[in-house]
Amino acid sequence: MGYKWEDIPEKYKPHWSTWKIEGTPLEDVQKKLNAKGLHNPWLRNEVWMYKMPHRHTSIPKIFRRGIVPGFAIFLGALGIEYFFLPKSDGGHH
């Protein structure tokens, strides 16, 4: 499931002329292709990968996003079980 191109508002659809190869690593690729007499007209379609800000994942971010909240939920569930559920005798006869 995903969005169709028609469902995206016009203000969020970039025009092809907004993507420029200059200033990206693809500029070197274009120069090497031109030196061999080749041309890639679709190269600009890859520029967005170099223009968008990348999210870098680090260990502190992983702890904040998952482990710390998960541990807090675990402690809450443990407290509910301890205070509200009846104590078991361990299955002895």
PyMOL Python script that loads the backbone (N, CA, C, O; Angstrom):
from pymol import cmd

cmd.read_pdbstr("""\
ATOM      1  N   MET A   1       0.845  -1.175   0.000  1.00  0.00           N
ATOM      2  CA  MET A   1       0.000   0.000   0.000  1.00  0.00           C
ATOM      3  C   MET A   1       0.888   1.235   0.000  1.00  0.00           C
ATOM      4  O   MET A   1       1.952   1.242   0.619  1.00  0.00           O
ATOM      5  N   GLY A   2       0.467   2.235  -0.666  1.00  0.00           N
ATOM      6  CA  GLY A   2       1.244   3.461  -0.730  1.00  0.00           C
ATOM      7  C   GLY A   2       0.438   4.545  -1.411  1.00  0.00           C
ATOM      8  O   GLY A   2      -0.735   4.370  -1.742  1.00  0.00           O
ATOM      9  N   TYR A   3       1.095   5.657  -1.607  1.00  0.00           N
ATOM     10  CA  TYR A   3       0.441   6.767  -2.264  1.00  0.00           C
ATOM     11  C   TYR A   3       0.625   6.680  -3.768  1.00  0.00           C
ATOM     12  O   TYR A   3       1.657   6.228  -4.264  1.00  0.00           O
ATOM     13  N   LYS A   4      -0.386   7.117  -4.468  1.00  0.00           N
ATOM     14  CA  LYS A   4      -0.273   7.239  -5.912  1.00  0.00           C
ATOM     15  C   LYS A   4       0.200   8.654  -6.221  1.00  0.00           C
ATOM     16  O   LYS A   4      -0.046   9.582  -5.450  1.00  0.00           O
ATOM     17  N   TRP A   5       0.867   8.808  -7.329  1.00  0.00           N
ATOM     18  CA  TRP A   5       1.387  10.109  -7.725  1.00  0.00           C
ATOM     19  C   TRP A   5       0.270  11.134  -7.808  1.00  0.00           C
ATOM     20  O   TRP A   5       0.484  12.310  -7.513  1.00  0.00           O
ATOM     21  N   GLU A   6      -0.919  10.702  -8.206  1.00  0.00           N
ATOM     22  CA  GLU A   6      -2.054  11.618  -8.354  1.00  0.00           C
ATOM     23  C   GLU A   6      -2.561  12.105  -7.005  1.00  0.00           C
ATOM     24  O   GLU A   6      -3.178  13.168  -6.931  1.00  0.00           O
ATOM     25  N   ASP A   7      -2.314  11.348  -5.932  1.00  0.00           N
ATOM     26  CA  ASP A   7      -2.818  11.708  -4.601  1.00  0.00           C
ATOM     27  C   ASP A   7      -1.952  12.756  -3.906  1.00  0.00           C
ATOM     28  O   ASP A   7      -2.386  13.363  -2.927  1.00  0.00           O
ATOM     29  N   ILE A   8      -0.739  12.974  -4.396  1.00  0.00           N
ATOM     30  CA  ILE A   8       0.182  13.907  -3.760  1.00  0.00           C
ATOM     31  C   ILE A   8      -0.156  15.325  -4.215  1.00  0.00           C
ATOM     32  O   ILE A   8      -0.261  15.571  -5.416  1.00  0.00           O
ATOM     33  N   PRO A   9      -0.330  16.270  -3.274  1.00  0.00           N
ATOM     34  CA  PRO A   9      -0.625  17.653  -3.666  1.00  0.00           C
ATOM     35  C   PRO A   9       0.482  18.234  -4.541  1.00  0.00           C
ATOM     36  O   PRO A   9       1.649  17.873  -4.389  1.00  0.00           O
ATOM     37  N   GLU A  10       0.125  19.115  -5.439  1.00  0.00           N
ATOM     38  CA  GLU A  10       1.071  19.692  -6.398  1.00  0.00           C
ATOM     39  C   GLU A  10       2.248  20.401  -5.722  1.00  0.00           C
ATOM     40  O   GLU A  10       3.366  20.388  -6.239  1.00  0.00           O
ATOM     41  N   LYS A  11       1.990  21.021  -4.562  1.00  0.00           N
ATOM     42  CA  LYS A  11       3.077  21.761  -3.922  1.00  0.00           C
ATOM     43  C   LYS A  11       4.179  20.842  -3.408  1.00  0.00           C
ATOM     44  O   LYS A  11       5.285  21.310  -3.139  1.00  0.00           O
ATOM     45  N   TYR A  12       3.902  19.537  -3.264  1.00  0.00           N
ATOM     46  CA  TYR A  12       4.908  18.592  -2.805  1.00  0.00           C
ATOM     47  C   TYR A  12       5.557  17.817  -3.946  1.00  0.00           C
ATOM     48  O   TYR A  12       6.497  17.056  -3.715  1.00  0.00           O
ATOM     49  N   LYS A  13       5.076  17.998  -5.164  1.00  0.00           N
ATOM     50  CA  LYS A  13       5.668  17.327  -6.316  1.00  0.00           C
ATOM     51  C   LYS A  13       6.779  18.200  -6.875  1.00  0.00           C
ATOM     52  O   LYS A  13       6.509  19.291  -7.377  1.00  0.00           O
ATOM     53  N   PRO A  14       8.019  17.744  -6.798  1.00  0.00           N
ATOM     54  CA  PRO A  14       9.100  18.574  -7.329  1.00  0.00           C
ATOM     55  C   PRO A  14       9.104  18.562  -8.851  1.00  0.00           C
ATOM     56  O   PRO A  14       8.844  17.535  -9.477  1.00  0.00           O
ATOM     57  N   HIS A  15       9.398  19.699  -9.429  1.00  0.00           N
ATOM     58  CA  HIS A  15       9.531  19.796 -10.874  1.00  0.00           C
ATOM     59  C   HIS A  15      10.893  19.246 -11.253  1.00  0.00           C
ATOM     60  O   HIS A  15      11.845  19.371 -10.482  1.00  0.00           O
ATOM     61  N   TRP A  16      11.002  18.643 -12.416  1.00  0.00           N
ATOM     62  CA  TRP A  16      12.254  18.014 -12.827  1.00  0.00           C
ATOM     63  C   TRP A  16      13.411  19.004 -12.858  1.00  0.00           C
ATOM     64  O   TRP A  16      14.566  18.620 -12.675  1.00  0.00           O
ATOM     65  N   SER A  17      13.103  20.275 -13.090  1.00  0.00           N
ATOM     66  CA  SER A  17      14.179  21.262 -13.210  1.00  0.00           C
ATOM     67  C   SER A  17      14.756  21.665 -11.849  1.00  0.00           C
ATOM     68  O   SER A  17      15.788  22.335 -11.800  1.00  0.00           O
ATOM     69  N   THR A  18      14.115  21.273 -10.748  1.00  0.00           N
ATOM     70  CA  THR A  18      14.627  21.646  -9.426  1.00  0.00           C
ATOM     71  C   THR A  18      15.822  20.803  -9.005  1.00  0.00           C
ATOM     72  O   THR A  18      16.596  21.218  -8.142  1.00  0.00           O
ATOM     73  N   TRP A  19      15.979  19.635  -9.597  1.00  0.00           N
ATOM     74  CA  TRP A  19      17.092  18.755  -9.228  1.00  0.00           C
ATOM     75  C   TRP A  19      18.298  19.082 -10.087  1.00  0.00           C
ATOM     76  O   TRP A  19      18.258  18.921 -11.307  1.00  0.00           O
ATOM     77  N   LYS A  20      19.358  19.536  -9.464  1.00  0.00           N
ATOM     78  CA  LYS A  20      20.596  19.898 -10.154  1.00  0.00           C
ATOM     79  C   LYS A  20      21.701  18.939  -9.724  1.00  0.00           C
ATOM     80  O   LYS A  20      21.839  18.625  -8.542  1.00  0.00           O
ATOM     81  N   ILE A  21      22.481  18.480 -10.688  1.00  0.00           N
ATOM     82  CA  ILE A  21      23.564  17.547 -10.422  1.00  0.00           C
ATOM     83  C   ILE A  21      24.762  18.263  -9.798  1.00  0.00           C
ATOM     84  O   ILE A  21      25.543  17.647  -9.073  1.00  0.00           O
ATOM     85  N   GLU A  22      24.908  19.546 -10.073  1.00  0.00           N
ATOM     86  CA  GLU A  22      26.042  20.303  -9.571  1.00  0.00           C
ATOM     87  C   GLU A  22      26.085  20.274  -8.043  1.00  0.00           C
ATOM     88  O   GLU A  22      25.070  20.476  -7.377  1.00  0.00           O
ATOM     89  N   GLY A  23      27.262  20.022  -7.508  1.00  0.00           N
ATOM     90  CA  GLY A  23      27.430  20.007  -6.061  1.00  0.00           C
ATOM     91  C   GLY A  23      27.153  18.665  -5.413  1.00  0.00           C
ATOM     92  O   GLY A  23      27.141  18.575  -4.186  1.00  0.00           O
ATOM     93  N   THR A  24      26.932  17.626  -6.192  1.00  0.00           N
ATOM     94  CA  THR A  24      26.707  16.288  -5.650  1.00  0.00           C
ATOM     95  C   THR A  24      27.772  15.347  -6.200  1.00  0.00           C
ATOM     96  O   THR A  24      28.451  15.686  -7.169  1.00  0.00           O
ATOM     97  N   PRO A  25      27.927  14.183  -5.604  1.00  0.00           N
ATOM     98  CA  PRO A  25      28.878  13.206  -6.153  1.00  0.00           C
ATOM     99  C   PRO A  25      28.516  12.758  -7.569  1.00  0.00           C
ATOM    100  O   PRO A  25      29.366  12.225  -8.282  1.00  0.00           O
ATOM    101  N   LEU A  26      27.293  12.962  -7.974  1.00  0.00           N
ATOM    102  CA  LEU A  26      26.889  12.587  -9.331  1.00  0.00           C
ATOM    103  C   LEU A  26      27.523  13.487 -10.387  1.00  0.00           C
ATOM    104  O   LEU A  26      27.558  13.138 -11.567  1.00  0.00           O
ATOM    105  N   GLU A  27      28.015  14.629  -9.966  1.00  0.00           N
ATOM    106  CA  GLU A  27      28.696  15.524 -10.899  1.00  0.00           C
ATOM    107  C   GLU A  27      29.956  14.846 -11.449  1.00  0.00           C
ATOM    108  O   GLU A  27      30.275  14.972 -12.631  1.00  0.00           O
ATOM    109  N   ASP A  28      30.664  14.128 -10.574  1.00  0.00           N
ATOM    110  CA  ASP A  28      31.847  13.387 -11.028  1.00  0.00           C
ATOM    111  C   ASP A  28      31.463  12.280 -12.006  1.00  0.00           C
ATOM    112  O   ASP A  28      32.162  12.043 -12.991  1.00  0.00           O
ATOM    113  N   VAL A  29      30.358  11.609 -11.731  1.00  0.00           N
ATOM    114  CA  VAL A  29      29.880  10.553 -12.621  1.00  0.00           C
ATOM    115  C   VAL A  29      29.567  11.135 -13.995  1.00  0.00           C
ATOM    116  O   VAL A  29      29.925  10.561 -15.024  1.00  0.00           O
ATOM    117  N   GLN A  30      28.894  12.283 -13.997  1.00  0.00           N
ATOM    118  CA  GLN A  30      28.540  12.927 -15.260  1.00  0.00           C
ATOM    119  C   GLN A  30      29.799  13.328 -16.048  1.00  0.00           C
ATOM    120  O   GLN A  30      29.839  13.173 -17.269  1.00  0.00           O
ATOM    121  N   LYS A  31      30.816  13.838 -15.358  1.00  0.00           N
ATOM    122  CA  LYS A  31      32.063  14.226 -16.041  1.00  0.00           C
ATOM    123  C   LYS A  31      32.758  13.008 -16.646  1.00  0.00           C
ATOM    124  O   LYS A  31      33.274  13.075 -17.761  1.00  0.00           O
ATOM    125  N   LYS A  32      32.771  11.895 -15.910  1.00  0.00           N
ATOM    126  CA  LYS A  32      33.405  10.679 -16.422  1.00  0.00           C
ATOM    127  C   LYS A  32      32.654  10.129 -17.633  1.00  0.00           C
ATOM    128  O   LYS A  32      33.265   9.660 -18.593  1.00  0.00           O
ATOM    129  N   LEU A  33      31.318  10.192 -17.577  1.00  0.00           N
ATOM    130  CA  LEU A  33      30.523   9.735 -18.724  1.00  0.00           C
ATOM    131  C   LEU A  33      30.775  10.624 -19.938  1.00  0.00           C
ATOM    132  O   LEU A  33      30.932  10.128 -21.054  1.00  0.00           O
ATOM    133  N   ASN A  34      30.813  11.943 -19.719  1.00  0.00           N
ATOM    134  CA  ASN A  34      31.049  12.877 -20.826  1.00  0.00           C
ATOM    135  C   ASN A  34      32.429  12.667 -21.448  1.00  0.00           C
ATOM    136  O   ASN A  34      32.598  12.824 -22.657  1.00  0.00           O
ATOM    137  N   ALA A  35      33.419  12.310 -20.619  1.00  0.00           N
ATOM    138  CA  ALA A  35      34.765  12.070 -21.131  1.00  0.00           C
ATOM    139  C   ALA A  35      34.791  10.861 -22.073  1.00  0.00           C
ATOM    140  O   ALA A  35      35.624  10.784 -22.975  1.00  0.00           O
ATOM    141  N   LYS A  36      33.872   9.927 -21.851  1.00  0.00           N
ATOM    142  CA  LYS A  36      33.802   8.738 -22.709  1.00  0.00           C
ATOM    143  C   LYS A  36      32.799   8.912 -23.846  1.00  0.00           C
ATOM    144  O   LYS A  36      32.569   7.993 -24.632  1.00  0.00           O
ATOM    145  N   GLY A  37      32.207  10.099 -23.921  1.00  0.00           N
ATOM    146  CA  GLY A  37      31.239  10.368 -24.977  1.00  0.00           C
ATOM    147  C   GLY A  37      29.846   9.834 -24.685  1.00  0.00           C
ATOM    148  O   GLY A  37      29.036   9.671 -25.598  1.00  0.00           O
ATOM    149  N   LEU A  38      29.566   9.563 -23.432  1.00  0.00           N
ATOM    150  CA  LEU A  38      28.257   9.031 -23.029  1.00  0.00           C
ATOM    151  C   LEU A  38      27.464  10.110 -22.297  1.00  0.00           C
ATOM    152  O   LEU A  38      28.022  11.088 -21.800  1.00  0.00           O
ATOM    153  N   HIS A  39      26.151   9.906 -22.245  1.00  0.00           N
ATOM    154  CA  HIS A  39      25.273  10.855 -21.560  1.00  0.00           C
ATOM    155  C   HIS A  39      24.146  10.070 -20.893  1.00  0.00           C
ATOM    156  O   HIS A  39      23.526   9.205 -21.512  1.00  0.00           O
ATOM    157  N   ASN A  40      23.894  10.379 -19.641  1.00  0.00           N
ATOM    158  CA  ASN A  40      22.814   9.733 -18.910  1.00  0.00           C
ATOM    159  C   ASN A  40      21.751  10.780 -18.603  1.00  0.00           C
ATOM    160  O   ASN A  40      21.909  11.554 -17.659  1.00  0.00           O
ATOM    161  N   PRO A  41      20.659  10.820 -19.387  1.00  0.00           N
ATOM    162  CA  PRO A  41      19.635  11.843 -19.147  1.00  0.00           C
ATOM    163  C   PRO A  41      18.848  11.607 -17.859  1.00  0.00           C
ATOM    164  O   PRO A  41      18.168  12.515 -17.381  1.00  0.00           O
ATOM    165  N   TRP A  42      18.927  10.412 -17.297  1.00  0.00           N
ATOM    166  CA  TRP A  42      18.155  10.099 -16.095  1.00  0.00           C
ATOM    167  C   TRP A  42      18.960  10.274 -14.822  1.00  0.00           C
ATOM    168  O   TRP A  42      18.462   9.980 -13.735  1.00  0.00           O
ATOM    169  N   LEU A  43      20.177  10.740 -14.931  1.00  0.00           N
ATOM    170  CA  LEU A  43      21.034  10.904 -13.762  1.00  0.00           C
ATOM    171  C   LEU A  43      20.436  11.872 -12.744  1.00  0.00           C
ATOM    172  O   LEU A  43      20.611  11.686 -11.540  1.00  0.00           O
ATOM    173  N   ARG A  44      19.749  12.879 -13.205  1.00  0.00           N
ATOM    174  CA  ARG A  44      19.167  13.865 -12.276  1.00  0.00           C
ATOM    175  C   ARG A  44      18.081  13.249 -11.397  1.00  0.00           C
ATOM    176  O   ARG A  44      17.738  13.804 -10.353  1.00  0.00           O
ATOM    177  N   ASN A  45      17.536  12.101 -11.815  1.00  0.00           N
ATOM    178  CA  ASN A  45      16.508  11.453 -11.000  1.00  0.00           C
ATOM    179  C   ASN A  45      17.088  10.847  -9.724  1.00  0.00           C
ATOM    180  O   ASN A  45      16.337  10.476  -8.821  1.00  0.00           O
ATOM    181  N   GLU A  46      18.395  10.744  -9.641  1.00  0.00           N
ATOM    182  CA  GLU A  46      19.043  10.208  -8.455  1.00  0.00           C
ATOM    183  C   GLU A  46      19.546  11.297  -7.512  1.00  0.00           C
ATOM    184  O   GLU A  46      20.034  10.993  -6.424  1.00  0.00           O
ATOM    185  N   VAL A  47      19.436  12.545  -7.909  1.00  0.00           N
ATOM    186  CA  VAL A  47      19.983  13.658  -7.122  1.00  0.00           C
ATOM    187  C   VAL A  47      19.288  13.789  -5.774  1.00  0.00           C
ATOM    188  O   VAL A  47      19.922  14.187  -4.797  1.00  0.00           O
ATOM    189  N   TRP A  48      18.016  13.468  -5.698  1.00  0.00           N
ATOM    190  CA  TRP A  48      17.274  13.638  -4.445  1.00  0.00           C
ATOM    191  C   TRP A  48      17.930  12.891  -3.298  1.00  0.00           C
ATOM    192  O   TRP A  48      17.831  13.321  -2.149  1.00  0.00           O
ATOM    193  N   MET A  49      18.605  11.769  -3.589  1.00  0.00           N
ATOM    194  CA  MET A  49      19.248  10.998  -2.522  1.00  0.00           C
ATOM    195  C   MET A  49      20.389  11.766  -1.871  1.00  0.00           C
ATOM    196  O   MET A  49      20.717  11.537  -0.707  1.00  0.00           O
ATOM    197  N   TYR A  50      20.992  12.676  -2.625  1.00  0.00           N
ATOM    198  CA  TYR A  50      22.111  13.446  -2.095  1.00  0.00           C
ATOM    199  C   TYR A  50      21.665  14.789  -1.529  1.00  0.00           C
ATOM    200  O   TYR A  50      22.406  15.413  -0.770  1.00  0.00           O
ATOM    201  N   LYS A  51      20.475  15.241  -1.883  1.00  0.00           N
ATOM    202  CA  LYS A  51      19.988  16.539  -1.417  1.00  0.00           C
ATOM    203  C   LYS A  51      19.161  16.431  -0.137  1.00  0.00           C
ATOM    204  O   LYS A  51      19.063  17.397   0.620  1.00  0.00           O
ATOM    205  N   MET A  52      18.568  15.266   0.108  1.00  0.00           N
ATOM    206  CA  MET A  52      17.726  15.097   1.287  1.00  0.00           C
ATOM    207  C   MET A  52      18.613  14.906   2.517  1.00  0.00           C
ATOM    208  O   MET A  52      19.653  14.254   2.427  1.00  0.00           O
ATOM    209  N   PRO A  53      18.217  15.466   3.665  1.00  0.00           N
ATOM    210  CA  PRO A  53      19.027  15.241   4.873  1.00  0.00           C
ATOM    211  C   PRO A  53      18.908  13.784   5.306  1.00  0.00           C
ATOM    212  O   PRO A  53      17.819  13.210   5.314  1.00  0.00           O
ATOM    213  N   HIS A  54      20.034  13.204   5.659  1.00  0.00           N
ATOM    214  CA  HIS A  54      20.041  11.807   6.087  1.00  0.00           C
ATOM    215  C   HIS A  54      19.959  11.732   7.600  1.00  0.00           C
ATOM    216  O   HIS A  54      20.518  12.564   8.315  1.00  0.00           O
ATOM    217  N   ARG A  55      19.257  10.725   8.066  1.00  0.00           N
ATOM    218  CA  ARG A  55      19.194  10.482   9.500  1.00  0.00           C
ATOM    219  C   ARG A  55      20.251   9.439   9.844  1.00  0.00           C
ATOM    220  O   ARG A  55      20.299   8.359   9.255  1.00  0.00           O
ATOM    221  N   HIS A  56      21.075   9.781  10.788  1.00  0.00           N
ATOM    222  CA  HIS A  56      22.085   8.845  11.230  1.00  0.00           C
ATOM    223  C   HIS A  56      21.620   8.243  12.543  1.00  0.00           C
ATOM    224  O   HIS A  56      21.237   8.963  13.465  1.00  0.00           O
ATOM    225  N   THR A  57      21.656   6.932  12.623  1.00  0.00           N
ATOM    226  CA  THR A  57      21.243   6.242  13.825  1.00  0.00           C
ATOM    227  C   THR A  57      22.464   6.009  14.697  1.00  0.00           C
ATOM    228  O   THR A  57      23.507   5.559  14.222  1.00  0.00           O
ATOM    229  N   SER A  58      22.324   6.316  15.958  1.00  0.00           N
ATOM    230  CA  SER A  58      23.411   6.098  16.899  1.00  0.00           C
ATOM    231  C   SER A  58      22.870   5.321  18.095  1.00  0.00           C
ATOM    232  O   SER A  58      21.658   5.206  18.277  1.00  0.00           O
ATOM    233  N   ILE A  59      23.765   4.801  18.890  1.00  0.00           N
ATOM    234  CA  ILE A  59      23.369   4.014  20.059  1.00  0.00           C
ATOM    235  C   ILE A  59      22.498   4.826  21.023  1.00  0.00           C
ATOM    236  O   ILE A  59      21.488   4.298  21.489  1.00  0.00           O
ATOM    237  N   PRO A  60      22.835   6.081  21.349  1.00  0.00           N
ATOM    238  CA  PRO A  60      21.946   6.839  22.248  1.00  0.00           C
ATOM    239  C   PRO A  60      20.530   7.018  21.669  1.00  0.00           C
ATOM    240  O   PRO A  60      19.548   6.982  22.411  1.00  0.00           O
ATOM    241  N   LYS A  61      20.428   7.209  20.347  1.00  0.00           N
ATOM    242  CA  LYS A  61      19.097   7.343  19.748  1.00  0.00           C
ATOM    243  C   LYS A  61      18.318   6.047  19.863  1.00  0.00           C
ATOM    244  O   LYS A  61      17.113   6.067  20.113  1.00  0.00           O
ATOM    245  N   ILE A  62      18.992   4.920  19.684  1.00  0.00           N
ATOM    246  CA  ILE A  62      18.313   3.628  19.810  1.00  0.00           C
ATOM    247  C   ILE A  62      17.788   3.457  21.226  1.00  0.00           C
ATOM    248  O   ILE A  62      16.661   2.999  21.417  1.00  0.00           O
ATOM    249  N   PHE A  63      18.598   3.822  22.232  1.00  0.00           N
ATOM    250  CA  PHE A  63      18.154   3.699  23.623  1.00  0.00           C
ATOM    251  C   PHE A  63      16.954   4.592  23.900  1.00  0.00           C
ATOM    252  O   PHE A  63      15.996   4.165  24.544  1.00  0.00           O
ATOM    253  N   ARG A  64      17.001   5.836  23.414  1.00  0.00           N
ATOM    254  CA  ARG A  64      15.887   6.751  23.674  1.00  0.00           C
ATOM    255  C   ARG A  64      14.615   6.285  22.980  1.00  0.00           C
ATOM    256  O   ARG A  64      13.526   6.397  23.542  1.00  0.00           O
ATOM    257  N   ARG A  65      14.742   5.772  21.781  1.00  0.00           N
ATOM    258  CA  ARG A  65      13.563   5.422  21.002  1.00  0.00           C
ATOM    259  C   ARG A  65      12.942   4.096  21.404  1.00  0.00           C
ATOM    260  O   ARG A  65      11.726   3.938  21.297  1.00  0.00           O
ATOM    261  N   GLY A  66      13.731   3.143  21.862  1.00  0.00           N
ATOM    262  CA  GLY A  66      13.164   1.826  22.069  1.00  0.00           C
ATOM    263  C   GLY A  66      13.409   1.201  23.411  1.00  0.00           C
ATOM    264  O   GLY A  66      12.464   0.776  24.075  1.00  0.00           O
ATOM    265  N   ILE A  67      14.638   1.133  23.827  1.00  0.00           N
ATOM    266  CA  ILE A  67      14.961   0.359  25.016  1.00  0.00           C
ATOM    267  C   ILE A  67      14.443   1.033  26.283  1.00  0.00           C
ATOM    268  O   ILE A  67      13.852   0.368  27.134  1.00  0.00           O
ATOM    269  N   VAL A  68      14.653   2.329  26.421  1.00  0.00           N
ATOM    270  CA  VAL A  68      14.208   3.017  27.634  1.00  0.00           C
ATOM    271  C   VAL A  68      12.679   3.006  27.763  1.00  0.00           C
ATOM    272  O   VAL A  68      12.175   2.656  28.831  1.00  0.00           O
ATOM    273  N   PRO A  69      11.920   3.374  26.720  1.00  0.00           N
ATOM    274  CA  PRO A  69      10.461   3.283  26.852  1.00  0.00           C
ATOM    275  C   PRO A  69       9.978   1.840  27.055  1.00  0.00           C
ATOM    276  O   PRO A  69       9.031   1.600  27.804  1.00  0.00           O
ATOM    277  N   GLY A  70      10.626   0.891  26.392  1.00  0.00           N
ATOM    278  CA  GLY A  70      10.244  -0.512  26.553  1.00  0.00           C
ATOM    279  C   GLY A  70      10.481  -0.990  27.976  1.00  0.00           C
ATOM    280  O   GLY A  70       9.663  -1.722  28.532  1.00  0.00           O
ATOM    281  N   PHE A  71      11.590  -0.580  28.565  1.00  0.00           N
ATOM    282  CA  PHE A  71      11.883  -0.970  29.940  1.00  0.00           C
ATOM    283  C   PHE A  71      10.895  -0.330  30.913  1.00  0.00           C
ATOM    284  O   PHE A  71      10.501  -0.958  31.895  1.00  0.00           O
ATOM    285  N   ALA A  72      10.496   0.904  30.651  1.00  0.00           N
ATOM    286  CA  ALA A  72       9.504   1.575  31.504  1.00  0.00           C
ATOM    287  C   ALA A  72       8.158   0.848  31.429  1.00  0.00           C
ATOM    288  O   ALA A  72       7.486   0.680  32.447  1.00  0.00           O
ATOM    289  N   ILE A  73       7.770   0.425  30.244  1.00  0.00           N
ATOM    290  CA  ILE A  73       6.513  -0.331  30.094  1.00  0.00           C
ATOM    291  C   ILE A  73       6.618  -1.670  30.811  1.00  0.00           C
ATOM    292  O   ILE A  73       5.663  -2.110  31.452  1.00  0.00           O
ATOM    293  N   PHE A  74       7.777  -2.319  30.705  1.00  0.00           N
ATOM    294  CA  PHE A  74       7.992  -3.586  31.405  1.00  0.00           C
ATOM    295  C   PHE A  74       7.843  -3.408  32.913  1.00  0.00           C
ATOM    296  O   PHE A  74       7.184  -4.214  33.569  1.00  0.00           O
ATOM    297  N   LEU A  75       8.450  -2.360  33.465  1.00  0.00           N
ATOM    298  CA  LEU A  75       8.341  -2.116  34.904  1.00  0.00           C
ATOM    299  C   LEU A  75       6.898  -1.837  35.308  1.00  0.00           C
ATOM    300  O   LEU A  75       6.452  -2.286  36.364  1.00  0.00           O
ATOM    301  N   GLY A  76       6.168  -1.103  34.480  1.00  0.00           N
ATOM    302  CA  GLY A  76       4.757  -0.846  34.777  1.00  0.00           C
ATOM    303  C   GLY A  76       3.943  -2.123  34.781  1.00  0.00           C
ATOM    304  O   GLY A  76       3.118  -2.330  35.671  1.00  0.00           O
ATOM    305  N   ALA A  77       4.165  -2.986  33.797  1.00  0.00           N
ATOM    306  CA  ALA A  77       3.442  -4.260  33.747  1.00  0.00           C
ATOM    307  C   ALA A  77       3.814  -5.146  34.926  1.00  0.00           C
ATOM    308  O   ALA A  77       2.958  -5.835  35.481  1.00  0.00           O
ATOM    309  N   LEU A  78       5.082  -5.132  35.309  1.00  0.00           N
ATOM    310  CA  LEU A  78       5.534  -5.924  36.451  1.00  0.00           C
ATOM    311  C   LEU A  78       4.873  -5.428  37.736  1.00  0.00           C
ATOM    312  O   LEU A  78       4.458  -6.228  38.573  1.00  0.00           O
ATOM    313  N   GLY A  79       4.778  -4.101  37.889  1.00  0.00           N
ATOM    314  CA  GLY A  79       4.124  -3.540  39.065  1.00  0.00           C
ATOM    315  C   GLY A  79       2.641  -3.890  39.124  1.00  0.00           C
ATOM    316  O   GLY A  79       2.122  -4.221  40.189  1.00  0.00           O
ATOM    317  N   ILE A  80       1.959  -3.818  37.981  1.00  0.00           N
ATOM    318  CA  ILE A  80       0.535  -4.186  37.938  1.00  0.00           C
ATOM    319  C   ILE A  80       0.356  -5.648  38.303  1.00  0.00           C
ATOM    320  O   ILE A  80      -0.550  -5.998  39.061  1.00  0.00           O
ATOM    321  N   GLU A  81       1.209  -6.495  37.771  1.00  0.00           N
ATOM    322  CA  GLU A  81       1.116  -7.928  38.076  1.00  0.00           C
ATOM    323  C   GLU A  81       1.370  -8.184  39.557  1.00  0.00           C
ATOM    324  O   GLU A  81       0.681  -8.996  40.174  1.00  0.00           O
ATOM    325  N   TYR A  82       2.346  -7.502  40.125  1.00  0.00           N
ATOM    326  CA  TYR A  82       2.699  -7.719  41.526  1.00  0.00           C
ATOM    327  C   TYR A  82       1.592  -7.258  42.472  1.00  0.00           C
ATOM    328  O   TYR A  82       1.281  -7.947  43.444  1.00  0.00           O
ATOM    329  N   PHE A  83       0.997  -6.095  42.194  1.00  0.00           N
ATOM    330  CA  PHE A  83       0.021  -5.538  43.130  1.00  0.00           C
ATOM    331  C   PHE A  83      -1.407  -6.006  42.905  1.00  0.00           C
ATOM    332  O   PHE A  83      -2.177  -6.063  43.864  1.00  0.00           O
ATOM    333  N   PHE A  84      -1.793  -6.340  41.684  1.00  0.00           N
ATOM    334  CA  PHE A  84      -3.197  -6.602  41.406  1.00  0.00           C
ATOM    335  C   PHE A  84      -3.542  -8.068  41.122  1.00  0.00           C
ATOM    336  O   PHE A  84      -4.710  -8.441  41.225  1.00  0.00           O
ATOM    337  N   LEU A  85      -2.597  -8.880  40.780  1.00  0.00           N
ATOM    338  CA  LEU A  85      -2.899 -10.283  40.521  1.00  0.00           C
ATOM    339  C   LEU A  85      -2.638 -11.102  41.774  1.00  0.00           C
ATOM    340  O   LEU A  85      -1.718 -10.810  42.539  1.00  0.00           O
ATOM    341  N   PRO A  86      -3.472 -12.152  41.983  1.00  0.00           N
ATOM    342  CA  PRO A  86      -3.307 -12.955  43.206  1.00  0.00           C
ATOM    343  C   PRO A  86      -1.962 -13.689  43.188  1.00  0.00           C
ATOM    344  O   PRO A  86      -1.450 -14.071  42.135  1.00  0.00           O
ATOM    345  N   LYS A  87      -1.410 -13.871  44.392  1.00  0.00           N
ATOM    346  CA  LYS A  87      -0.156 -14.575  44.533  1.00  0.00           C
ATOM    347  C   LYS A  87      -0.391 -16.067  44.345  1.00  0.00           C
ATOM    348  O   LYS A  87      -1.383 -16.614  44.826  1.00  0.00           O
ATOM    349  N   SER A  88       0.518 -16.713  43.648  1.00  0.00           N
ATOM    350  CA  SER A  88       0.416 -18.151  43.407  1.00  0.00           C
ATOM    351  C   SER A  88       1.284 -18.863  44.438  1.00  0.00           C
ATOM    352  O   SER A  88       2.285 -18.324  44.910  1.00  0.00           O
ATOM    353  N   ASP A  89       0.879 -20.087  44.777  1.00  0.00           N
ATOM    354  CA  ASP A  89       1.670 -20.855  45.723  1.00  0.00           C
ATOM    355  C   ASP A  89       2.765 -21.667  45.028  1.00  0.00           C
ATOM    356  O   ASP A  89       3.431 -22.482  45.667  1.00  0.00           O
ATOM    357  N   GLY A  90       2.948 -21.455  43.752  1.00  0.00           N
ATOM    358  CA  GLY A  90       4.021 -22.129  43.032  1.00  0.00           C
ATOM    359  C   GLY A  90       3.605 -23.484  42.481  1.00  0.00           C
ATOM    360  O   GLY A  90       4.451 -24.219  41.972  1.00  0.00           O
ATOM    361  N   GLY A  91       2.330 -23.835  42.569  1.00  0.00           N
ATOM    362  CA  GLY A  91       1.852 -25.106  42.016  1.00  0.00           C
ATOM    363  C   GLY A  91       2.041 -26.287  42.938  1.00  0.00           C
ATOM    364  O   GLY A  91       1.935 -27.426  42.482  1.00  0.00           O
ATOM    365  N   HIS A  92       2.318 -26.074  44.227  1.00  0.00           N
ATOM    366  CA  HIS A  92       2.491 -27.201  45.183  1.00  0.00           C
ATOM    367  C   HIS A  92       1.146 -27.742  45.579  1.00  0.00           C
ATOM    368  O   HIS A  92       0.142 -27.031  45.563  1.00  0.00           O
ATOM    369  N   HIS A  93       1.134 -29.027  45.941  1.00  0.00           N
ATOM    370  CA  HIS A  93      -0.105 -29.685  46.349  1.00  0.00           C
ATOM    371  C   HIS A  93      -0.339 -29.541  47.814  1.00  0.00           C
ATOM    372  O   HIS A  93      -1.341 -30.037  48.331  1.00  0.00           O
TER     373      HIS A  93
END
""", "prot")
cmd.dss("prot")
cmd.show_as("cartoon", "prot")
cmd.util.cbc("prot")
cmd.orient("prot")
